[in-house]
Amino acid sequence: MPEPQQRDELMNEIISRLARIETKLDAHTPQLNDHETRIRELESKSGKRWESLTLAAITGLVVGIIGFVVGKLFG
């Protein structure tokens, strides 16, 4: 078992290293938040495109059916 002085030095070294790690993490947190926001935006874009495509297809189908019915009634 280390002597009390060695143990204190070791604890001080550990505390010092943890403080440096915390400082580095604090420095990178804004970047990580920015990346998370950008990734969420990119993920939602494909969903929005799919919704637009689906809406256009349904609208085209409905217009086609209405055109067909009107053509039969008045044609």
N, C-alpha and C positions, 0 to 999 in steps of 0.2 A: 504494500500500500504506500502511495507517495506521502512524503512529509507534508505538513500543513503549508509550508511556504510554496512547495511545488504545486500543491493542489490549488492554492490561491492564484498562482501565476497561470495555471492551466484554465481556471475559471475566468480570469481576466481575458485571456486569449480567446476563449469561446465567446464571451460577451462582446468582445471587440469584433470578431468575425460575424456574429449575428447582427450587429449594428451595421456593418458594411453591407451585408446581404439585404437588410431592410431598406437601406438607402438605395441600393440598386433596384429593388422591387418598386419602391416609390417612384423612381425615375421612369420606369417602364410602364407603370399603370396607365397613364394617359394614352400611350400608344396602343396598349392592349384594348382599351375601351374603344378607341377609334377603329381598330381592326374589327372588333366585334360588331360595331354599328355598320361598317361597310359590308361585312359579310351578310348581315341580316337584310340589308337593302338588296344585295345581289340575289339572295335566296327568294325574296318576295317578288322580284322582277319577273322571274319565269312564271310564277303563279298569276301575276297580272296579265302577262301575255297570253297565257292559256285561257284565262277568263275572257279576254278580248276576242280571241279566235273563236271560242265557243259562242259568244254573243253574236258575232258576225255570221257564223254558220246557221244558228237558229233563226236570226233575222232573215237571212237569205231564203231559208226553207219556208218560213211563214209567208214572205212576200211571193215566193213561187207558187205556193198553194192558193193564196188569195188571187193572184193573177190567173191561175188556171180556172178557178171557180168563176171569176168575173168573165173570163173568155168564154166559158161554156154558157153562162147566163145570157150574155149580150152578143155572142158570136154566131 
